[in-house]
Amino acid sequence: MHQDNFVAYEYLNQTVSAAMQNTYVDGYANFGWQLQERKAGTRGVALVFKRDRTIAHKAELNRLQKTFDQQMARVTRLERTKRTGAQVVGLSVGIIGAAFMAGSVFAWEAALVVLSIILAVPGFLAWGTAYLAFRWWQGHQAQKVDPLIDDQYDAIAETSKAAFALLR
């Protein structure tokens, strides 16, 4: 075996959401990483990468990779805000409906039939509109957050482009 053929590798394990796995694979390729394995798990997809340990410009590539990771984390947080706020709104409307229904039941138990009906109507309406409120808020947040996500993807592309230029 010749000494010239020896290559030492370094390895990287990254667990990402299933929706973001292709972005990570494409991005890490620009830093010299080669995908070795994908494993689906309960917390996302585990990606295993390797690259030559003696790669040129390693310090600068590591710095750019850290920037890339931070940018991807921002995209993940922004994506999460679209759903989290909508969940809070939907659950709040549902809880308000439950409160009206509880009042309706207590009024029924006190033999106040008219009050029971009056409280039951907004309770059923709130329960019926909770999903609609969720979808409305999700769309509202998407309008505000999507431009920020696009800006992050542009920054990710610039970071990846700078790393790719160092590999050449």
N, C-alpha and C positions, 0 to 999 in steps of 0.2 A: 504494500500500500504506500502510495506516495504522499509526502507531507503537503504537497500543493492541493490535494483534494479535500483536506480537512476543513470542515465548516462547523463552527460552534454556533448554536442557536439559542436565542432567548425566547421565552414563551409568555403569552398574555392570555388570561382568562377574563372574559367580560360577560356579565349577565345583563341582558337588555330585554325590553318588551318585544313581543313578537312583531308588532307593527313597525318597530324601528330597526329590526335586525339587518335588513338590506342596506340601510343608510350607514350603519356601523361597518358592515363588511366592505362597502365601497369606500368609505372614508379611511379606514385603517389600511387599505391597500395603498393609499397615497403616502403612508408613513413607512412603507416597506414590509408591512405585515402580510402574511399569507394565511388564509383561513385553513385550518386543519380539521375542525370538527364543529358540528352544530348539535346541541342536545336540548330538546324541549323539556322544560321543567315546570314546576308549579309557580315559580316566581318570574318566569320569562324564558328566554332562550339563552343557553350558555354557549358562547362562542369561544373557541380556542384558536389562537393565532400563534405563528412563529415567524421569526426573522433572523437574519444573519447578525450575530453579535458584533461583528467587525464592520458594520455598515458605516459609510462615510457620513459626516455631519450628524452624528448621533445625538449630540447635546441639543442642537437646534431642532432636530426632528422631535425629540422628547418634549421640548418647550412648546412646539407647535401642536403636538399631540395633546398636551395638557389643555391648551386653548380649545382645541377641537372637542375634548371631553366636556369642558365647561359649557361650550356652545350647545352641545347635544343635550346636556342637563337642562339648560334653559328652555329648549324646545319641548322637552318632556314636561317640565313644570307648566309651561304655557298651555300645552295640550290638556293637562290635568285640570287647569282652571276652568276650561270650558265645561267640563262635566261636573266638577265639584260644586260650583255655584248653582248650577241647574238642579242638582240633587237637593241642595238646601232649600231652594224655592219649592220644588215638588213636595218634599217631605213636610215643609211648613204648611202648605195648603192642605195636605192630607191630615195633618194634626189638627188644624183649625176645623176641618170637617168632622173629625172624631170628637172634638170638644162640643160642637153643636149637637152631634148625635148623642153624646152623653147627657147633655141638657135635655134633649128630647126624651130619653129613657127615664130620667128623673122626673120630668113633668108627667109622663105616662103613669109612672108609679104613684104619683100624687093625684092621679085622676084628673089631670089638667090636659084633656085631649086636644083642645085647640092650640094651646101653647106647645104641646108635643109636636103637632103637625107643623107649626110655624118654625120650630127649631130644626125639625127633620129636613125640611126643604133645603136650607143653605148647607146642611151637613152633606146631603146627597150630592148637591151641586159642587161642593168643594172636593168631595171624593172623585167625582167625575171629571173635574178639571185639573186635578193634580198632575196628571201626565201631560196635559196640554200646557200647563204652566212650566213644567220641566222642559218640554220641547221648545217653547217660546224663549225661555231664558238661555238655553243652549245656543239657539240661533242668534240671539242678541249678543252673547259673549263671543261667539265665533266671528261676528262682524268686527268686533273690537280687537280680538286676539290674532286672527289670521294674518293681518299685515305685519304684526310683530314676529310671528313665526316665519313668514317669508323673508323678513330682514335677517333673522337668525340663519336661515338656510343660505342666504347670500353670503353672510360672513363665514359660514362653514365652507362654502365653495372656495372662498378666497384663501382660507387657511389651508385647505386641502391642496389648492393650486400651488401655494408657496412650498408646501412639503414635497409635492411631486417634483417641483423644479429642483429641489435639493438632491433628489434621487438620481437625476439625470446628469 
